[in-house]
Amino acid sequence: MRISMPLQYAGEAKPAVDRVVELEKVGLDTVWVAEAYGYDSPTLMGYIAARTERVNIGSAILPVYTRTPTLIAQTAAGLDYLSDGRAVLGLGASGPQVIEGWHGVPYTKPLGRTRDVIEICRKVWAREERVTHDGRVYTLPLPPEEGTGLGKPLKIINHPVRSSMPVFVASLGEKNVAMTAEIADGWLPHLFIPEKADTVWGESLARGKAKRDPSLGELQISAGGLLAIGEGEETRKLADFTRPMIALYVGGMGSKGKNFYNDVAKRYGFEEAAERIQDLYLEGKKEEAAAAVPDEFVELTNLVGPESYVRERVAAFREAGVTDLNVTPVGDDPVTLIEKLRSML
């Protein structure tokens, strides 16, 4: 297993990158840079590329609605050049709350759009011919009846460092997970409970893998949670830091009947709790919503406790097929935490 870490995008970015520089020295393999409605991801990724030497730099995620497919391909190729081949393209559909609310773009055809973006990116990077595409959402060049008629197929001017880059997709729904298993290099599931993963996603993963091109290799999975190693109640309580985040996603990311994270929580078996968390959150009772997150949900989505227990959690994630343990080290000494985790793999 490899070790990855999400960059904390809601706080100060420069100190967070300073931490990445230190953690790279003790075995951090990948840093994931999110893009929500704060700073954009590629700018921070370029800064990380300039500050580091070995760690892979992934977007987690670039929403497929906010840029054209060819711009996504150009951006990834540029980052790959600046980092000497360390870029990882993480894509996702985000959700209607952000896409329509922040970007003013209709949230339509998320699966078809994601598939088109991946196919076009791979054509751009391969640089085998001028790019054309007749897809579900995008047609390149634009058909004459939809524009001036002057569009023509083009090829990226630069020669990308790599003719193919790793593409990870953040997906949760059954059809989206199946598509991810079919065409992506990796999968970025959120709020991942390894003991329940096969029950929730096993059928979708199997359906996608049955159509998978063998040349893609095995599907990589990046998942994990908070990392804290220590004895006693003080360490165990660190996991409670994730309650507001879980409540935000399960309760506030969307509306009644249109919240992917709430659906996943229900499929995990937390139907009653998911309903209560959402009701409280949508009523503006965020602290009560966080308190309503079940202890079991908190425990199983994180790696917090004595070293022997964390080893058990690592084994559970490995058994569920996780190849990249995606952790957020908490405490006064994240460097030692990553060193200890490395010794467990």
PELIN-V326036 format. One record per run of one state. SS is the DSSP state (alpha for helix, beta for strand, coil for the rest). FROM is the first residue (numbers start at 1). TO is the last residue. If there is no record, write none. Layout:
ss=SS from=FROM to=TO
ss=SS from=FROM to=TO
This chain:
ss=coil from=1 to=1
ss=beta from=2 to=7
ss=coil from=8 to=12
ss=alpha from=13 to=24
ss=coil from=25 to=29
ss=beta from=30 to=33
ss=coil from=34 to=40
ss=alpha from=41 to=51
ss=coil from=52 to=55
ss=beta from=56 to=59
ss=coil from=60 to=61
ss=beta from=62 to=63
ss=coil from=64 to=68
ss=alpha from=69 to=82
ss=coil from=83 to=86
ss=beta from=87 to=92
ss=coil from=93 to=95
ss=alpha from=96 to=101
ss=coil from=102 to=109
ss=alpha from=110 to=126
ss=coil from=127 to=130
ss=beta from=131 to=131
ss=coil from=132 to=132
ss=beta from=133 to=134
ss=coil from=135 to=138
ss=beta from=139 to=140
ss=coil from=141 to=143
ss=alpha from=144 to=146
ss=coil from=147 to=153
ss=beta from=154 to=154
ss=coil from=155 to=166
ss=beta from=167 to=170
ss=coil from=171 to=173
ss=alpha from=174 to=183
ss=coil from=184 to=185
ss=beta from=186 to=187
ss=coil from=188 to=193
ss=alpha from=194 to=209
ss=coil from=210 to=213
ss=alpha from=214 to=216
ss=coil from=217 to=219
ss=beta from=220 to=223
ss=coil from=224 to=225
ss=beta from=226 to=229
ss=coil from=230 to=231
ss=alpha from=232 to=252
ss=coil from=253 to=254
ss=beta from=255 to=255
ss=coil from=256 to=257
ss=beta from=258 to=258
ss=coil from=259 to=259
ss=alpha from=260 to=267
ss=coil from=268 to=270
ss=alpha from=271 to=282
ss=coil from=283 to=285
ss=alpha from=286 to=291
ss=coil from=292 to=294
ss=alpha from=295 to=300
ss=coil from=301 to=302
ss=beta from=303 to=305
ss=coil from=306 to=306
ss=alpha from=307 to=319
ss=coil from=320 to=323
ss=beta from=324 to=326
ss=coil from=327 to=327
ss=beta from=328 to=329
ss=coil from=330 to=333
ss=alpha from=334 to=344
ss=coil from=345 to=345
